[in-house]
Amino acid sequence: MTFPSDPHERLPRGDKNRRISLGVTREEMANTAGITVEQLHDYEHTQPDRQFSIAIARRVGAALETLQATRTPRVDNGPVPVNHAD
């Protein structure tokens, strides 16, 4: 399961920061996510008040989870938050 589990709640700029903290290049991230570098660029540069592709968000989220499971981050972002049902 990805964090956040609902791709509508993803934050593209936050995902970019997660990628950078892992030391992952755009090319490697796009390859892992199965998208183009251009799609990744467009997703990561989505302004907070704009919509993004949910399909791309799902792929990026899954790729981040895979990469985080196999790499040591260059930056300690603390523990992964737990989703709580209200």
C-alpha positions in Angstrom: 0.0 0.0 0.0 1.3 3.5 -0.8 1.2 6.5 1.4 -1.2 8.2 1.1 -3.3 5.3 0.1 -5.7 7.5 -1.9 -3.9 8.9 -5.0 -6.2 11.9 -5.0 -4.5 13.0 -1.8 -0.9 12.8 -3.2 1.1 16.0 -3.2 3.2 16.1 -6.4 5.8 18.5 -4.9 6.1 16.2 -1.8 6.6 13.3 -4.1 9.4 15.2 -5.8 11.0 15.9 -2.4 10.8 12.2 -1.5 12.5 11.3 -4.8 15.2 13.8 -4.3 15.8 12.7 -0.7 16.4 9.2 -2.1 18.9 10.5 -4.6 16.8 9.1 -7.5 17.2 10.8 -10.9 14.2 11.8 -12.9 15.1 9.2 -15.5 15.4 6.4 -12.9 12.1 7.4 -11.3 10.3 7.6 -14.6 11.6 4.2 -15.5 10.6 2.7 -12.2 7.1 4.2 -12.5 6.7 3.2 -16.1 6.1 6.7 -17.3 8.1 9.2 -19.4 10.4 11.8 -18.0 8.1 14.4 -19.4 5.1 13.0 -17.6 7.1 12.9 -14.3 8.2 16.5 -14.9 4.6 17.6 -15.5 3.4 15.7 -12.4 6.1 17.0 -10.0 5.6 20.6 -11.1 1.8 20.6 -10.7 0.8 23.7 -8.8 -1.1 23.1 -5.5 -4.3 24.6 -7.1 -4.1 22.4 -10.2 -5.3 18.9 -10.9 -2.9 16.1 -11.8 -3.3 12.7 -13.5 -4.5 10.1 -10.9 -2.9 7.3 -13.0 0.5 9.0 -12.9 0.1 9.7 -9.2 -0.6 6.0 -8.6 2.5 5.0 -10.5 4.7 7.5 -8.8 3.4 6.5 -5.4 4.1 2.8 -6.1 7.5 3.6 -7.4 8.4 5.7 -4.4 7.4 2.9 -2.1 9.5 0.4 -4.0 12.5 2.7 -4.0 12.2 3.6 -0.3 12.1 -0.1 0.5 15.5 -0.6 -1.2 17.4 2.6 -0.5 18.6 4.6 2.4 17.3 8.2 2.2 19.9 11.0 2.1 17.6 12.9 4.3 15.7 11.6 7.4 12.1 12.5 7.0 11.0 10.7 10.1 8.6 7.8 10.3 5.9 7.2 7.8 2.6 8.6 9.1 -0.2 6.1 9.8 -3.5 6.6 8.1 -6.3 6.7 10.7 -9.9 6.1 9.8 -12.1 8.8 11.2 
